[in-house]
């Protein structure tokens, strides 16, 4: 666990997933069953959207975030270091929640992009199209 303290506030955890769950709970009208995740970071919200939508287009300005999302999507182990104090770090690994279906991850198309260029994607990116749900 990232928070090793017994009384840690848990309301800040899983925020991207909770945003995606909120969108799905609103039961948007489905025309093409596609979702868009603008600023997807490492894909937490994207993978959650893929549980309810047939296809998710997900992009972030950070190429490092997109690389990490694609590594998670392909099943690679992703580890990183969290600073504890001074030069002391704790190494943690990313893990999907119990019961997560790996086939769901294949519904997501990750790409590096700029939210300021959305109109360019609509006009020029093949297959971008329209969406039944969008999160920012």
C-alpha positions as CSV (number, residue, x, y, z in Angstrom):
1,X,0.0,0.0,0.0
2,X,1.1,3.5,-0.7
3,X,-0.3,4.8,2.6
4,X,1.3,2.8,5.4
5,X,-0.5,4.7,8.2
6,X,-3.6,3.1,9.8
7,X,-5.6,6.3,9.8
8,X,-4.7,7.6,6.4
9,X,-7.4,9.4,4.5
10,X,-8.6,7.1,1.7
11,X,-10.9,9.5,-0.1
12,X,-8.0,10.7,-2.3
13,X,-7.3,7.2,-3.6
14,X,-8.6,5.9,-6.9
15,X,-9.7,9.4,-8.0
16,X,-9.3,8.8,-11.8
17,X,-11.3,5.5,-11.4
18,X,-14.0,7.2,-9.4
19,X,-14.4,10.0,-12.1
20,X,-14.9,7.3,-14.7
21,X,-17.4,5.4,-12.5
22,X,-19.3,8.7,-12.0
23,X,-19.6,9.1,-15.8
24,X,-20.8,5.6,-16.2
25,X,-23.3,5.9,-13.4
26,X,-24.9,8.9,-15.2
27,X,-25.9,6.4,-17.9
28,X,-25.1,8.5,-21.0
29,X,-27.1,7.8,-24.1
30,X,-25.2,5.3,-26.2
31,X,-24.9,5.8,-29.9
32,X,-21.5,4.3,-30.6
33,X,-20.4,3.1,-27.1
34,X,-17.1,5.0,-27.3
35,X,-15.5,7.2,-24.7
36,X,-12.8,9.8,-24.7
37,X,-10.3,10.3,-21.8
38,X,-8.5,13.7,-22.1
39,X,-5.5,13.8,-19.9
40,X,-5.5,10.1,-19.1
41,X,-2.2,10.0,-17.3
42,X,-1.2,6.4,-16.8
43,X,-4.7,5.0,-17.7
44,X,-6.5,4.5,-14.5
45,X,-9.6,6.2,-15.7
46,X,-9.3,4.8,-19.2
47,X,-9.2,1.2,-18.0
48,X,-12.2,1.9,-15.8
49,X,-14.1,3.4,-18.8
50,X,-13.3,0.3,-20.8
51,X,-15.3,-1.7,-18.4
52,X,-18.5,0.1,-19.7
53,X,-17.6,1.2,-23.2
54,X,-16.6,-0.8,-26.2
55,X,-13.8,1.5,-27.1
56,X,-11.8,4.3,-25.4
57,X,-9.6,6.9,-27.0
58,X,-7.2,8.1,-24.3
59,X,-4.4,10.7,-24.6
60,X,-2.1,12.7,-22.4
61,X,0.4,15.4,-23.2
62,X,3.1,13.5,-21.3
63,X,4.8,10.8,-23.4
64,X,6.1,9.2,-20.2
65,X,2.6,8.8,-18.9
66,X,1.5,7.2,-22.2
67,X,4.5,4.9,-22.2
68,X,3.6,3.7,-18.7
69,X,-0.1,3.2,-19.7
70,X,0.9,1.1,-22.6
71,X,3.3,-0.9,-20.4
72,X,0.4,-1.6,-18.0
73,X,-1.8,-2.4,-20.9
74,X,0.6,-5.0,-22.2
75,X,0.9,-6.6,-18.7
76,X,4.4,-5.4,-17.9
77,X,5.5,-4.8,-14.3
78,X,5.7,-1.1,-13.5
79,X,7.6,0.0,-10.5
80,X,8.6,3.4,-9.2
81,X,10.2,5.0,-6.2
82,X,8.4,7.2,-3.6
83,X,10.5,9.5,-1.6
84,X,10.2,8.9,2.1
85,X,12.7,11.2,3.7
86,X,15.9,12.7,2.4
87,X,17.6,10.1,0.3
88,X,15.3,7.3,1.5
89,X,12.9,5.9,-1.0
90,X,10.4,3.1,-1.0
91,X,9.9,1.1,-4.2
92,X,6.3,0.3,-5.1
93,X,4.7,-1.7,-7.9
94,X,1.6,-0.9,-9.9
95,X,-1.1,-3.5,-9.6
96,X,-4.5,-3.8,-11.1
97,X,-7.4,-4.2,-8.7
98,X,-8.4,-7.8,-7.9
99,X,-10.8,-9.3,-10.4
100,X,-9.7,-7.0,-13.2
101,X,-10.2,-8.5,-16.7
102,X,-7.1,-8.1,-18.8
103,X,-9.2,-8.2,-22.0
104,X,-10.8,-4.9,-20.9
105,X,-7.5,-3.1,-21.3
106,X,-7.3,-4.0,-25.0
107,X,-10.3,-1.7,-25.6
108,X,-8.2,1.4,-25.0
109,X,-6.2,3.2,-27.6
110,X,-3.5,5.3,-25.9
111,X,-1.7,8.1,-27.7
112,X,0.4,11.2,-26.9
113,X,-1.6,14.3,-27.7
114,X,-2.5,17.9,-26.7
115,X,-5.9,18.8,-25.4
116,X,-5.6,22.1,-27.2
117,X,-5.6,20.2,-30.5
118,X,-8.9,18.4,-30.1
119,X,-10.4,20.0,-33.2
120,X,-7.4,18.8,-35.2
121,X,-8.0,15.2,-34.0
122,X,-11.7,15.4,-35.0
123,X,-10.8,16.7,-38.4
124,X,-7.6,14.7,-39.2
125,X,-7.2,11.6,-36.9
126,X,-8.6,8.6,-38.6
127,X,-11.2,6.8,-36.5
128,X,-11.4,9.6,-33.9
129,X,-15.0,10.4,-34.5
130,X,-17.6,11.1,-31.9
131,X,-18.1,9.8,-28.3
132,X,-20.9,9.0,-25.9
133,X,-18.8,10.0,-22.9
134,X,-15.9,12.3,-22.2
135,X,-13.8,12.9,-19.1
136,X,-11.1,15.6,-18.7
